[in-house]
Amino acid sequence: MTIRITAFERSPDGGRGLARDTRVRWALEEVGQPYEVHPVSFAAMKQPAHLALHPFGQIPTYEDGGLVLFETGAIVLYIADRYSGLLPGDANARARAISWMFAALNTVEPPILELTIAKLIEGDKPWAAERMPLVADRIRNRLGQLAHRLGDAEWLDGAFSAGDLMMVSVLLRLRASRILDDYPTLSAYVARGEARPAYMRAFAAQLAAFSSAPPPG
Ligand SMILES: N[C@@H](CCC(=O)N[C@@H](CS)C(=O)NCC(=O)O)C(=O)O
């Protein structure tokens, strides 16, 4: 059976890489596994059929034979563990790459998500303008620490790994804010991720799905 993932039927960014199925597509492209995409509407995501795959009614999900997974961290880790190309063979290096996956999701992504919430959901609240600098400071703090650790290296820990895939995916969400521009080594790191042929294939496939779809309305 071909691997099947779910993705937005109508993506808020029009398929420009911000929806989280991008990371799963990217991981599958890196390890050379074909997959099919099942688009789901916002309404269908909250219906029993989809909730049976994803308890929180979100995308992406991952199905392979009898296995159903949700949460991009778990999905990418499963792919990286099952197929070669995303985790080093050495046990310690493998554990460090997994640490970077968790760091991306648990330490770097939360303040970035806060910024999205502050702008898109709480932007009209009377306290929004006061809160925004605090949110941006928390992101800057993490970016400074990350840039310090990356230094002039190409990737976070030796060769490109699932840790880099997840970190680049998370940092990409900052693009519209332009905060990354103040961290040239991190901007270059993200650009290196985006230049990987597997990322480009994943991005193009996601975008193509929306170019052929009628515009949201
Ligand atoms: N922690 C989850 C987050 C999943 C998530 O937030 N998915 C978004 C799309 S990128 C979604 O489905 N949003 C619609 C909703 O929550 O109703 C993961 O990494 O898989």
The ligand as an ORCA input file, in Angstrom:
! r2SCAN-3c Opt
* xyz 0 1
  N       1.568     19.681     16.686
  C       0.857     19.321     15.482
  C       0.201     20.580     14.930
  C      -0.732     20.251     13.787
  C      -1.414     21.530     13.273
  O      -1.484     22.566     13.966
  N      -1.931     21.442     12.051
  C      -2.593     22.580     11.463
  C      -2.167     22.738     10.022
  S      -0.489     23.194      9.873
  C      -4.095     22.343     11.465
  O      -4.547     21.268     11.179
  N      -4.841     23.418     11.741
  C      -6.280     23.393     11.701
  C      -6.873     23.178     13.057
  O      -6.151     23.057     14.059
  O      -8.109     23.143     13.111
  C       1.830     18.706     14.461
  O       3.019     19.047     14.480
  O       1.411     17.846     13.670
*
